[in-house]
Amino acid sequence: MELEKIRNLSDEELAHQVKTTAEQLFRLRFQVSLGQNDGVKKLRQLRKEIAQIKTVARERELGIRGAAKDTAAETTKGAS
């Protein structure tokens, strides 16, 4: 999933996406350990996706991204 799509998700959707992606990762690891799958690239992709989702969630929690956009919008409104 692309980072812009992740940023457009709501908090509940982010939590759901982390849960489903983690479940996919678990199942893929299980298949790899049984020798049914050589999904090394997919493993890496899923881990990266989970990290991106958790990063966006943490940014929202700390108000890092949203605050920058809000202040830019307020500055633009004040200049008009």
N, CA and C atoms as a LAMMPS dump frame, in Angstrom:
ITEM: TIMESTEP
0
ITEM: NUMBER OF ATOMS
240
ITEM: BOX BOUNDS ff ff ff
-5.0000000000000000e+02 5.0000000000000000e+02
-5.0000000000000000e+02 5.0000000000000000e+02
-5.0000000000000000e+02 5.0000000000000000e+02
ITEM: ATOMS id mol type element x y z
1 1 1 N 0.849 -1.173 0
2 1 2 C 0 0 0
3 1 3 C 0.894 1.234 0
4 2 1 N 0.504 2.247 -0.766
5 2 2 C 1.301 3.452 -0.866
6 2 3 C 1.131 4.324 0.367
7 3 1 N 2.122 5.132 0.648
8 3 2 C 2.116 5.957 1.847
9 3 3 C 0.975 6.968 1.83
10 4 1 N 0.659 7.539 0.689
11 4 2 C -0.445 8.499 0.605
12 4 3 C -1.774 7.837 0.954
13 5 1 N -1.976 6.606 0.491
14 5 2 C -3.204 5.877 0.82
15 5 3 C -3.274 5.606 2.313
16 6 1 N -2.137 5.281 2.908
17 6 2 C -2.086 5.028 4.348
18 6 3 C -2.436 6.296 5.11
19 7 1 N -1.908 7.426 4.674
20 7 2 C -2.182 8.696 5.355
21 7 3 C -3.648 9.105 5.253
22 8 1 N -4.349 8.664 4.22
23 8 2 C -5.749 9.02 4.037
24 8 3 C -6.707 8.139 4.83
25 9 1 N -6.207 7.076 5.454
26 9 2 C -7.06 6.188 6.24
27 9 3 C -7.379 6.81 7.598
28 10 1 N -8.527 6.445 8.146
29 10 2 C -8.885 6.915 9.48
30 10 3 C -8.125 6.083 10.52
31 11 1 N -8.222 6.492 11.773
32 11 2 C -7.513 5.781 12.847
33 11 3 C -7.993 4.342 12.987
34 12 1 N -9.314 4.139 12.866
35 12 2 C -9.863 2.791 12.971
36 12 3 C -9.401 1.926 11.805
37 13 1 N -9.365 2.524 10.624
38 13 2 C -8.907 1.779 9.445
39 13 3 C -7.429 1.435 9.557
40 14 1 N -6.644 2.326 10.153
41 14 2 C -5.222 2.038 10.375
42 14 3 C -5.048 0.847 11.3
43 15 1 N -5.811 0.826 12.384
44 15 2 C -5.721 -0.274 13.336
45 15 3 C -6.125 -1.591 12.668
46 16 1 N -7.167 -1.549 11.866
47 16 2 C -7.618 -2.748 11.159
48 16 3 C -6.562 -3.2 10.147
49 17 1 N -5.952 -2.254 9.456
50 17 2 C -4.939 -2.579 8.451
51 17 3 C -3.715 -3.211 9.1
52 18 1 N -3.303 -2.706 10.269
53 18 2 C -2.161 -3.295 10.985
54 18 3 C -2.482 -4.732 11.362
55 19 1 N -3.695 -4.942 11.854
56 19 2 C -4.097 -6.28 12.29
57 19 3 C -4.102 -7.268 11.122
58 20 1 N -4.69 -6.879 9.999
59 20 2 C -4.76 -7.792 8.856
60 20 3 C -3.386 -8.031 8.237
61 21 1 N -2.563 -6.994 8.182
62 21 2 C -1.218 -7.15 7.618
63 21 3 C -0.359 -8.034 8.512
64 22 1 N -0.481 -7.876 9.821
65 22 2 C 0.268 -8.721 10.759
66 22 3 C -0.173 -10.173 10.641
67 23 1 N -1.455 -10.381 10.425
68 23 2 C -1.955 -11.741 10.24
69 23 3 C -1.408 -12.358 8.951
70 24 1 N -1.366 -11.567 7.891
71 24 2 C -0.787 -12.046 6.63
72 24 3 C 0.679 -12.416 6.825
73 25 1 N 1.403 -11.567 7.554
74 25 2 C 2.816 -11.815 7.822
75 25 3 C 3.002 -13.106 8.609
76 26 1 N 2.164 -13.329 9.612
77 26 2 C 2.233 -14.551 10.405
78 26 3 C 2.024 -15.774 9.529
79 27 1 N 0.979 -15.733 8.697
80 27 2 C 0.681 -16.873 7.831
81 27 3 C 1.81 -17.14 6.835
82 28 1 N 2.382 -16.076 6.288
83 28 2 C 3.472 -16.231 5.329
84 28 3 C 4.717 -16.802 6.002
85 29 1 N 5.021 -16.327 7.214
86 29 2 C 6.165 -16.875 7.96
87 29 3 C 5.958 -18.361 8.237
88 30 1 N 4.743 -18.72 8.561
89 30 2 C 4.417 -20.113 8.834
90 30 3 C 4.641 -20.959 7.58
91 31 1 N 4.183 -20.461 6.432
92 31 2 C 4.355 -21.195 5.175
93 31 3 C 5.829 -21.33 4.819
94 32 1 N 6.602 -20.267 5.037
95 32 2 C 8.031 -20.312 4.737
96 32 3 C 8.725 -21.322 5.634
97 33 1 N 8.354 -21.361 6.908
98 33 2 C 8.996 -22.302 7.83
99 33 3 C 8.673 -23.745 7.479
100 34 1 N 7.502 -23.975 6.876
101 34 2 C 7.137 -25.327 6.449
102 34 3 C 7.703 -25.678 5.069
103 35 1 N 8.33 -24.696 4.428
104 35 2 C 8.915 -24.94 3.118
105 35 3 C 7.914 -24.882 1.985
106 36 1 N 6.73 -24.364 2.244
107 36 2 C 5.702 -24.284 1.212
108 36 3 C 5.855 -23.051 0.327
109 37 1 N 6.618 -22.076 0.794
110 37 2 C 6.664 -20.807 0.087
111 37 3 C 8.051 -20.185 0.233
112 38 1 N 8.515 -19.541 -0.825
113 38 2 C 9.748 -18.765 -0.77
114 38 3 C 9.383 -17.3 -0.915
115 39 1 N 8.66 -16.765 0.032
116 39 2 C 8.131 -15.408 -0.055
117 39 3 C 8.972 -14.381 0.648
118 40 1 N 10.269 -14.38 0.409
119 40 2 C 11.16 -13.462 1.099
120 40 3 C 10.823 -12.014 0.74
121 41 1 N 10.554 -11.77 -0.514
122 41 2 C 10.222 -10.414 -0.955
123 41 3 C 8.908 -9.952 -0.33
124 42 1 N 7.931 -10.833 -0.271
125 42 2 C 6.635 -10.495 0.32
126 42 3 C 6.77 -10.26 1.821
127 43 1 N 7.615 -11.029 2.498
128 43 2 C 7.873 -10.824 3.929
129 43 3 C 8.41 -9.414 4.175
130 44 1 N 9.381 -9.028 3.377
131 44 2 C 9.98 -7.713 3.515
132 44 3 C 8.947 -6.613 3.27
133 45 1 N 8.118 -6.81 2.263
134 45 2 C 7.089 -5.834 1.915
135 45 3 C 6.061 -5.683 3.043
136 46 1 N 5.637 -6.802 3.623
137 46 2 C 4.658 -6.743 4.705
138 46 3 C 5.226 -6.07 5.947
139 47 1 N 6.484 -6.373 6.274
140 47 2 C 7.116 -5.728 7.427
141 47 3 C 7.219 -4.215 7.211
142 48 1 N 7.556 -3.827 6.005
143 48 2 C 7.669 -2.407 5.681
144 48 3 C 6.309 -1.719 5.786
145 49 1 N 5.272 -2.383 5.294
146 49 2 C 3.924 -1.82 5.338
147 49 3 C 3.448 -1.63 6.781
148 50 1 N 3.715 -2.614 7.634
149 50 2 C 3.345 -2.502 9.047
150 50 3 C 4.078 -1.326 9.683
151 51 1 N 5.352 -1.174 9.378
152 51 2 C 6.141 -0.07 9.937
153 51 3 C 5.591 1.279 9.47
154 52 1 N 5.207 1.379 8.204
155 52 2 C 4.649 2.636 7.698
156 52 3 C 3.332 2.978 8.381
157 53 1 N 2.474 1.984 8.54
158 53 2 C 1.178 2.22 9.178
159 53 3 C 1.373 2.654 10.629
160 54 1 N 2.258 1.966 11.344
161 54 2 C 2.507 2.328 12.735
162 54 3 C 3.137 3.714 12.848
163 55 1 N 3.973 4.088 11.892
164 55 2 C 4.59 5.411 11.892
165 55 3 C 3.543 6.496 11.703
166 56 1 N 2.631 6.297 10.753
167 56 2 C 1.57 7.273 10.517
168 56 3 C 0.681 7.39 11.745
169 57 1 N 0.353 6.265 12.374
170 57 2 C -0.477 6.29 13.581
171 57 3 C 0.231 7.057 14.701
172 58 1 N 1.516 6.844 14.857
173 58 2 C 2.271 7.532 15.904
174 58 3 C 2.385 9.031 15.606
175 59 1 N 2.566 9.39 14.333
176 59 2 C 2.61 10.8 13.962
177 59 3 C 1.305 11.492 14.341
178 60 1 N 0.19 10.817 14.087
179 60 2 C -1.113 11.391 14.438
180 60 3 C -1.25 11.523 15.946
181 61 1 N -0.76 10.513 16.668
182 61 2 C -0.844 10.538 18.125
183 61 3 C -0.063 11.715 18.697
184 62 1 N 1.1 11.978 18.118
185 62 2 C 1.936 13.073 18.594
186 62 3 C 1.546 14.414 17.978
187 63 1 N 0.725 14.385 16.943
188 63 2 C 0.3 15.613 16.28
189 63 3 C 1.365 16.202 15.379
190 64 1 N 2.244 15.38 14.857
191 64 2 C 3.344 15.878 14.039
192 64 3 C 2.86 16.305 12.65
193 65 1 N 2.248 15.407 11.914
194 65 2 C 1.822 15.697 10.547
195 65 3 C 0.602 16.61 10.503
196 66 1 N -0.41 16.27 11.277
197 66 2 C -1.646 17.027 11.243
198 66 3 C -1.434 18.475 11.665
199 67 1 N -0.563 18.696 12.64
200 67 2 C -0.323 20.046 13.136
201 67 3 C 0.335 20.907 12.071
202 68 1 N 1.255 20.35 11.302
203 68 2 C 1.933 21.112 10.265
204 68 3 C 0.957 21.525 9.175
205 69 1 N 0.048 20.645 8.806
206 69 2 C -0.937 20.964 7.78
207 69 3 C -1.919 21.998 8.298
208 70 1 N -2.33 21.883 9.559
209 70 2 C -3.29 22.817 10.14
210 70 3 C -2.702 24.226 10.225
211 71 1 N -1.458 24.35 10.652
212 71 2 C -0.867 25.677 10.774
213 71 3 C -0.643 26.296 9.405
214 72 1 N -0.326 25.5 8.408
215 72 2 C -0.158 26.018 7.053
216 72 3 C -1.494 26.523 6.511
217 73 1 N -2.546 25.808 6.806
218 73 2 C -3.885 26.213 6.345
219 73 3 C -4.307 27.502 7.054
220 74 1 N -4.023 27.612 8.363
221 74 2 C -4.379 28.812 9.095
222 74 3 C -3.584 30.014 8.608
223 75 1 N -2.328 29.829 8.262
224 75 2 C -1.502 30.889 7.743
225 75 3 C -2.042 31.393 6.41
226 76 1 N -2.463 30.471 5.57
227 76 2 C -3.02 30.827 4.277
228 76 3 C -4.321 31.59 4.446
229 77 1 N -5.163 31.167 5.381
230 77 2 C -6.439 31.846 5.636
231 77 3 C -6.201 33.258 6.168
232 78 1 N -5.208 33.387 7.042
233 78 2 C -4.921 34.695 7.637
234 78 3 C -4.378 35.68 6.606
235 79 1 N -3.677 35.208 5.599
236 79 2 C -3.093 36.058 4.574
237 79 3 C -4.14 36.556 3.582
238 80 1 N -5.257 35.846 3.479
239 80 2 C -6.283 36.215 2.496
240 80 3 C -7.001 37.448 2.833
